[in-house]
Amino acid sequence: MKKLFNSAERMVDDMIDGYVAAYPQVRRGAQDPRIVVRARQIKDPARKVALLIGNGSGHEPIAMGFVGAGLLDANVVGDVFAAPSADLILDGIREVAGPAGALLLISQHSGDMINGRAAVMLAEEEGLKVRALPMYDDISSAPRARLHDRRGAPGTMFVYKILGAAAERGMGLDDLMALGEAVRARTTTLAAAASAGISPLTGKPMFCLPDDEIYLGMGVHGEPGIGRVKVGPVDELVERMVAALLADRPIAERASAAVIVNGMGGTTLMELLTVYRETRAALARRGIDAVAPMIGSYVTTQEMGGFSISLLEPDPRMLDLWCAPSDSPFFPRIEDHRA
């Protein structure tokens, strides 16, 4: 599989060079060149809780694409499919933490959790005010009885945006933690993989899948999920996925669900829009109103084919924050069409 880069050793740094050169919303951090930070002025930095996350590269545009006003203040960029070290995450916390403190978001994967928690402990030893919020939403990775064992998946973008908007408005650290936990509790995600991504490090597919099968519940690194199903009409697949999501966390008739349809990197917009059509229809059959959708490829695994569906049952405050203005290179404008 052909990949376009100068060398395996430089691919991440070359990507960041191109990114910060292209977009005025971001710059490299002063602490380390692997930290991407918000470049534009914060209205009241003394009252602003900083929001940041560390994650492996190879999943772009998440998360450096979401650094900017109303979203993340920093992203600590690790190697391809590898969590950044605790020391590097600590540098990120030092970079952005002010008097109001910092909230480190951690998508629940083993390396991210170990290094993120270690970084928070080191930051606390230095007297920095910081908390950690684990994020998990993938229903295929553990049953609801073991909710805290679930993986982070594209539904974590609800947390990024809602907490980013709330922090921009001056919400304090403890209240942000409580809001993040509430959003997390209302969010579910299920993915369907159609083809493997190719690792830029090995040049090999990340898993094997017959041409006539789809893997239901695939994780963002190719982790196993529920099992394989035969390829068929997308309406049948989406109906099965929506049914599973609502079985895990029911949403009442006449309630609303904010929807993310995320492409894994190799899925066309034509396909993703069709998936949203069928998701909206599946929810409508149950008397649930699909609102404020986000549709596109945001949490990717190179050119992996497939998609995920994430549902959030928002309360009015969450929906307002989800639709609040933001300014980052790759997070889209979200609108509630009912407004």
N, C-alpha and C positions, 0 to 999 in steps of 0.2 A: 504494500500500500504506500503510495507516494505521500510524503509529508513535506511541507515547505518550511524549513528552518535552517539556520546556519550551522548549529551544532547542538547536540543534546545538552551540553553543559551551559549553553547560553540561551536556550530557547525561552525560558521564563523571563530572564532579564531583558532580552530583546523585545519581548511582548510588552513588558511594562514601559520600556523606553518609548515604543510607538504609541502606547496608550496615553501617557502623560503629555506627550508632544501634540497629540491630536485634540485633547479635550481640556478646555480652560477650567472646568469644575474641579480638577484634581491635580495633585503634584506628588512627587516623591517625598517621603518623610525625611526629617533631619536626623532621626535616630538610626535609620537603616534604609537602603534603597529598595528593599523588598516590602516596605510599608507605603501604601497608597493612601493619601490623606486628602481631606476636603480643602480646597484652595480658596474658596470664596468666604468672605467675612461672616462671622456669626454675630447676630444682632446684640446679644447680651452673653458673652462667653462666661461670665462668672456664675450665671444661673443655668447654663446649658449643661445637662448631663451628656457626656460623650458616649456614643454608641459605636461599637466596633466588633469585628469578627475576624478570626483567622481561619483560613481554609487552604486546601491544596489547589494548585492550578490545574488546568485541563478541563474545567467545567464552565468556562466563560460564556456569558458575561458575569454570572455570579462569581465573586461578590464585589470585585473591584468596580464593576460596572454600575453598582448601586451606591457608590460614595458620592455624597453631595448634600445640598440643603434638603432637609425634610426626610433624610434617610440615614445612611451610615456616615460617621465622621472619619472612619479609617477601615481599611482592609489589610490584614497582614497576610502576605502571599507566600504560600509554601511551594515546594517542588511539585512536579506533576503527580497528582493523586496522592500527595503526602502532606500531612498536617505540618504547619510551621512549628519550629521548636518552641519550648516554653520561654527561652530567653528572647526569641524574636517577638513573641506575643507580648512579653513584658515590655519590650521596647515600644511596641504599638500603644500599650496602655500609657506609658510615660509620655508618649508623643501627644496624646489628646486629652488626658485626664486633667480637669481643672478643679476649682473649689467645689463644684457640684458633684464631682465624681464621674465614674465611668461604668458602663454596663457592657460586659463582654458576652456576646451571643455565641453559643457553641452548638453547632449542628451535631447531633449525637451519633458519632462514630468513634471507635475506640481511641485512635491517636489524637483526634481533636479534643476529646474529653480529658484524656490524661494530660496533654500539654497545656490545654486551656486552664484547667484547675490548678496546675502547678504554677502557671504564670500569675494567676490571681493571688495565690498564697505568697509568692515573691513580692508582688505589688503591695500587698497588705503589710508585709514586713518593712517595706520602705515608707509606710505611712500614707499610701495612696488609698483613696476611698473608691472601692471597686466591688462589684458583684458579678456573678456569673449566672447566665440563664441558659440551661440546656434546652434545645429545641428538638422535638420529635413528633412525627405525624404519619409515618408509613404504616398503614394497618396490616400490611403483609408480613412485617418483620417480627411481630409479637402480638398475641391476643390482647384484648382490652384489659384482661385481668393482670397483665404485665405491661401496662401502658408505658411505664418508665424505661422499659427495655427497647422501645421502638427506635428505629433509625430516623434521622433527619432526612427530609425529602422536600420537593419544591413547595409544599405548603408553608415552609418556614418563611417564604417571602411575605406572607401576611404579617408575621412578627416584625420583620425588617421595617416594612412600610408604616404599620400602625404605631410602633414604638418610635420610629424616626420622626413621624409627624408630631407625636405627643412630646418628645424631647425638644423639638423645635419650638413648641409652645410653652416650654418651661416646666414641664412635669418633673417632679423630683424622683430621685433614685428608687426609693421604696415603692412609690406609686407606679413607676415604670415596671418594676419587677412584678407587681401584682397584676398589672395590665397584661404583661407578656405571658404570665401563667394562665390568665383567663383566655387569651387568644389561642394559646397552645391547646387548651382543653376543648376548644370548640372547632379544632381543625383536624381534618383527615385527608389522607392522600393515598392513591393507588395508581401504580404505573403498569404499562404494557409495552414490552420491548419486542420490536420486530426484526432487528438485526444488530449485530455486535459493532461496537466502536473499536477502532484500532489504536492500541497504545502507541504514542509517539516515541516511547522509550524502547519498545521491543519490535515494533512494526507488525505485531501479531494481533488477531482478534481477541477480545477480552473474554468471550465465551462462544460456544457453538450452538446453533439453533437451525433446525431444518427449515427449508424455504416455506413449507406449508404450516408452520407453527408460530405462535406468539407466546412469549413468556410473560405470564401475569404476575405482577408483584416484584419485578426486577428492581434492584437498588441502583443508585447512581454510580456505583463502581462495579456493577455486574453481579451484586450479591443475589443469592436465590430468594424467591418469594413463594407464591402460592403454587404455581405449577404451569404446565403448558396447555394451551388450547389451540384448536385448529383455526387457521385463517378463514374468515367469513365476512359477511357484511358488517360494516363498522357500527351500525345501529345495534346489532346484537351484542357486540363486544362492549360498547358503552353502557347499554342497559345492564349487563352483568356487573360492570364496574360500579355504576351508580348504586345498584342494589346492594353491593357489598359495602360500600361506603356508608349507606344509610342504615344497614343492619348493624354496623359497628357503632355509629353514633346517629340515632334517629333525629330527623328534623320534622317538626309537626306540619301538618297541612296548614296552608295559608301563611306559613313563615317564609323567610328568605334565606338564600344561600349565595354568598359571594363565591365566584368560580375562577380558578386558575386552570387553564389548559396549557401545559408546558411541553414543548418539544424537546426531545433528547439530543438534538444536534443534526440528525439526518432526516428529519421529517418536514415535508413541505408545508407552507402556510395553507395551501389548498386543503391538505389533510387535516391540519389543526382546526381550521374553521369548520370543517365538516364535523369533527369531534365535538366542537362546542355546540353546533346545531343539535346534535344528538343528545348531548348532556342536558342542554336546556329543555329539550322535549321530554327526556326521561324524568327530570325534576317536575316539569309541568304536569305530567301524568299523575304525579303524587300530590299535586296541589301546592308545590313549592316554587317560589318565584326566584329565578336566577338573576342576580344583580351584579353590577360593577365588575364585569369580567376582565380578566387579563389573559391574553392569548398570544403565544409566541414561544420562541426558544430562549429560555433564560437560565435554566439549570441543565447544562448539557454534559455529555460524556463523549467528547470528540464528535464523530459522525454516527453515533449510535442511532438507530432508527426506532421510533416509538414515541410514546407520550405518557403523561400522567394527568390525572384529574385530582384537583384539590378543592375541598369544600370548607367554607367557614360560615357558620351561622352567626352573623354579627349582631351585636346589640347596636342601638343608634349611635353611641359614641364611637364604637369600632368602625362602623361604616363611614362615619364622617371623617375619621382619621385615615382610613383606607383611600378615600377619594380626595384627600387634601393635596394641594400643590406640592411638587418636589422638583428638584433640579439636579439630576445626575445623568451621565451619558446614556444609560441603557434601561432605566426603569421607565415604563411608559406612563402616560397620563391615564388615570383611572376615573371613570365617570359612572355614576348611578343613573341609568337611562330613565328611571322613574321620576327623577327630580325635575 
